[in-house]
């Protein structure tokens, strides 16, 4: 812990310079910088719950939990923080009553202490694997209960934490209740020092996420994106787009009616990906600039926007779930399954290992490893096969949505909140 604090102190000047540069470039304003320095929102009387998720994916998965807690406690105020401005924007779009979104304070004692003193939370809930040492340690020092919801720990991450056993044990003991995403994660947390009696219900928060599909826009785009001939590459990472484009180039040469929706995990990479599309000999249109609809000459839609993944899954008969051809752990299969898109995945699916295991066993997802196998899998999925595979996916995942576990976790969190708070 001391080493961590020393290292953060040493990099603090660089962090402050980075904040100053963001202001000069206009990417963040004074309020954004203040929030990162711990000036959290003012809260009214009554208990305050601090809910934190890294960015869009984590907060999207936590929305149902947030709504349930706010519904159950009409006197509760929830401060929702994210590490990114897009995550904060997502929380703002929830428009939930008594919900105050903000950027999370940097994990330095000065800024975290300022945030805690201003917000005065009665409870901290972190989503998935947001285990910031100073944040957890300062919460424990103040007697603040800490709940880790949908907590995830891959074998690779656990091996990294195991290199610092004293720090790992200290952080694990700062956690009051941990609801693991899967049983393997629970085992790894306990091995790192989490007391077994602090393990709560197993719950994958992303299992209940319902993506928004703007029907008018779906209808507008559908003629340009025939569903049975449209492949979605969802949440792709560096190293995956080239594979997808090689596969699609072969498919499009065979059938000019095929279309590709390419939705990178990080839209800021759009310029780089546009160059890759051109290098693959394919034309494209770009969603963020609204420069037309896909056609035979421009068969790729570069979906370089945020918050529209539900639209893309609804338009694509087949979806490759990204983060799985490269060792990123993969992304959730619940979203394509919920919107009836046949699922393709690479081998790296540690982030949703149990869900993908159930899908593969049921013949409800297909694993690919390169451009040739991806193209072959797409060819094999005619409209009937797409529909059948999507139906099997919904059935295979139905038992893992965790409604009972979610209700149990809500009850556990409510039990940790005080009935009244003196402000």
N, C-alpha and C positions, 0 to 999 in steps of 0.2 A: 504493500500500500504506500509506503514511504517512497519507494522507487517510482511508482506511478505518479505521485504528486510532484516529485522532483522533475520528472520528464515533462509533465504538463506545464510546470512553471517555466522550464527552459523554452518550450515552444509557444508560450503565451505571446511574446512579441510578434511572432509570425502570424498567429491567429488574429491579433488586433490589426496588423497590416492588411491581412486578407479582408477583414470587415471594412476597413477604410477604402480598399480598392473596389469592393462591391458598391459602396456608396458613390465613388467617383464615376464608375461605369454606369450607374443608374439601375443596377440590378436589384439593389436593396435601398430602402430609405432609412431615415433616422429612426423610425419606429421599429423597423425590422432589426436594426443593430441593437436598439435598446432591449428588445426581447431576448436576443442572444446573450446580452450581458446581464440577464436576470430580472429585467423590469417586466414582470408578469402582469396580467390583467388584474384590476381591482375586483374584489369579490364581495358580494353582499353578505348579510348575516346568514347563519346556518352552516351546516357541514359542507366542506368542499372536498371533492374527489379529484385528484390529479391523474388523468389518463394520458399515457404517452405511447406513441407508436413512431417508428422511424420515418415512414413516408406513406404514400398512397395505399400500397398493398396492405400494410399492417392496419392502418386506420379504417380502410374499407371493411376489413374482416371484423373490426371491433364495433362497427356501428350498431349491430343488433344488441350487443352487450350493453353499449352506452344507453340505448333507448330503454332497455329493460330496467336498468338501474335508475334512470331518471323517472320512469313511470312509477317505479316502486317507492321512490322517496321524493315527494313533491317539494320537500324543503332542501333538496340537494342541489348544489351548484357543481358543475363539472368543468374543470379547466383541461382542455385537450391540447397537447403539444405534439409537434413533429419536428424532425431535424431539417426538413425541407419546406420551402415556400409552397410547393405544390401539395404537400401533405396538409399544411395549414389551410390552403384554399379548399381542399376537399372537405375538411371539417367545417369550414364556413358554409359550404353548400348544403350540409345537413340541415342547417337552419333549425336545430333543435332548441327548445326552450331551456334556459338556464345552462347553456353550453357556451363556453368562452374559449375559442381557439387562439393559439399563440405559437410562436417558434420556441423550441426548447432552449433553456439556458445551456451555454457551453459547460462541459463537465469540469469546471474549476470551482474550488471551494468558495471563492469570493462571489461568483455569479450564481451558483446553486444556492448558497446561503441567502443571497438577496432575494431570489425567487421564493424560497420557502418562507422567508419572513414576510414577504408581501402577500403571497397567495394564502398562506396558512392552511395547507391541505390537512385533512384528517386521515387520508389514505392515498397511497400511490399504487396505481395499476400500470404495469408495463406489458406491452404486447410482444409476443414471440421471444426475441433474444436481445432486448435492449438493456443489457446489464452494464450500466456505466458505474464504475467503482465509486467515485466520489458521491454520486447521487444516492446510491444504495447505502453507503456508509453513513452519510449525513442523515438519511431517513431513519436508520437504525438508532443513531445517536439521539435523535429527537423522539424516539418511541413511536415512530410513524410506521404502521403496518404496511408491508409491501406485498402485493399480489402480482405474480407473473402469470398471465393468461395466454393459453395457447403456446406455451413455452417450447421452443425448439432447440435441440442440441444435436448436431450431426457428429458422427464419429471423428471427422477431421477437426471440427471446432473443439470437441472434448479433449482431443489429444493436445491441442494448443493450450487450453486452460490447464491441463494436467502438468505442464511444464512449470507452473507457478502454484504449487499446492497450497501454500499459506494464503495467498490472495484468493484462490478459488474457495477455500473453506470459509474464509471471512465473508466473502460475498454471498455464498450460499446460505450462511447463517443469518444474513440480513433479510432473507426472504421469509415472510410469514406463511405464505401459501403459494404453491406452484401447481398450476393446472397444465400438465404437459400436453403437447400436441399428439404424441403417440407414446407407446410403452417403452420403446427404445430410448427416447429422449428422457423419460422418467428415470430409467436405469442409469443413464450417464450423469444426470444431475445428482443423484444419490451418490454415485461413485466420486463425484467432485466435492462432496461434503454436505449436501442437503440432507437434513434429518428426514428419515422415511415418513415420519408422522406429519410432515408438512406437504406431502404430495396429495394433491386434490384430484378432482375428476379429469379423466383424459378427454381432451376436447380440441378438435381442429376448428378454429374459429372461421376459417375460410370455407368450411363445408356449407355454411348457411348464407353465403353472400349471394344476393340476387342483383345481377347487373341491370342497369337501366338500359332499355332499348327504346329510343325515340321512334315511334311507329311511322310518323310522317317521313322522316329521313330514310328509314329502312325501305319504305315503299318507293321513294324517289330514286334510291340507288339500285334497287333490285334489278331493273332491266339491264343495267350495265354490268351487273355482277351475278350472272346465273348461278344459283346456289350449288347445283350439283357439279358445276365446273369451276367453282371458286375455292382456292386453298388460302387459308389464313396462316401466316407465320406469326404467332402471338408472343409478345414480350421477348424478342430475340436479343441475344447478347453478341458482343464482338466475337467473331469466329464462326457464327452460325449463319449470318446473312449470305456469305459466299456459297455455302453448301446449299441453302434454300434456292438461291438464284440459279445455280448450276442445274439443280433438279427441275426447276420450273422452266428454264430455257429449253430443256429437252421435251418437257410436256407440251409447251406452247408450240414448238416446231411440229409436233404431231397433231395438235388440235388448236388452231388459232382462237377458238372460243374460250379457252381456259383463261382464268384470271387469277392473280395473286394479290392478296392484301398483305403487305409487309408492315407490321406494327412493332417497331423496336421498343425495347424496355425503356431506353433513354432517348426521347425525341431530339435531344441536343446533337445526336449523332446523325441527324438526317442528311446533312450535306455530304458527309462521308459515304453514307449508304446510297445516296443518289448517284454518286460517281461509280459505285460498285454496280448499280443497276445498268448504267450506261455501258460499263465495261463488259457486262454480260450480253450486250447486244439487244437489250430490251428497252422499250419506251415506258415512261411512267407519268403519272399525274400525282401531284402532291396535295394532300388533304389540307395542310395548314395554309396554303396559298389559294385554294379553291380554283385551281387552274383546269377545270374540266372533269369529265368522267372517263373511266377506263374504256378502252376499245381495243380492236385487234392490233392497232399500231402502238397503243400505249396500254399494255395488258396488266401493268403493275400499279396498284394504288399504294403509294407510300403514306402510311397512316401515322404521320408525325405529330400527333396530338395526344392530349391526355383525357382520360375520362370517357372514352368512346369504345372500350373493348367489348361491351355488351352488343353494340351495333355490329361490330365486325364478326363476332361469333354468330350472331343471328343471320348474317348474310353469307356465311361460308359453310358449305356442306362438310368440309374436312378442315381440321385445324391441327397444325403442328404446335405443340406447347413448348415454348423456348426455355432457355436456361438449362437444357437437358443434353444437348450435343457437346457442350463444354461444361466443365465441373463447377456449375453454379447451383446445383441442387434441384433445378427444375421449378416450375411454377404450378399453381393449383389446377387440377383437372376438373374441379367442381363447376367452374364457369362454363367451359364448352359443353360439359355433360348436361348442365341445366338448360342450355339453349339448343340442344339437339344437334351438335356438331360432332362428327366422328373424330376421335382423338388419335393423334400420332405423337410419339415422344422419343427422345433420345434415351441413352442409358443412365444419365445422371439425374436421379429423381429423389435424392435423399430428403428434400424438404416435404415431400408427400409420399414417402415410401410405402406406407400401408395402403393408401388409396390406390396408387399405381399397381401395387401387387394384386389387389382385388380386381382391378380392371384387366390386367394381363391374364389373370387366371380365368376370368369370365369371357375372354375373347372380346373385350370391350375397348381395347386400345392396342395399337401396334407399335412395336419398338423399331426404330430405324437408327442407322449409325453413320450414313454418308449420303451423298447426293443420289447415288444409284438406288439404294434401298428406299430412300424417301420417294423418288419418282415411281418406283415399283409399287409402293404402298398406295400412293394416290391413284395410280392406274387401276388397282384392284378394287377401289371403292367406287362402284357405280352407284346411282341413286338408291337402289334397293339396299345395297350393302352399307351405304352411309346411314340410312335410317335404322337398319337392324343393329349396327354397331352402337349408334347413339342410344338406342333403347336399352341395350345391354348395359351401357355405361350408367344410365340413370338407375337401373335396377341394382347394379353392383354397388353403387355409392349410397343408395337409399338408407342402408343400415348404418352408415358412418356419419350421418349428419349431426348426431349428438344432441338432439333436443333435450333429452333428460339431463345430460351432462351440463348443458348450458344453464338449465334451470337450477341445477345444484350449485354451479359456480356463482350465479347471481345471488343465491341464498347465502353462500359462504361470504361473499363480499359485503352484503348488507349486514351480516352479523359482526363484521369488523368495524362498521361505521358507528360513531356515537349517536345516541338518541338526540342529544343536544350538544351545541358547542358554545362556549363562552368566547366572544370575539374581543 
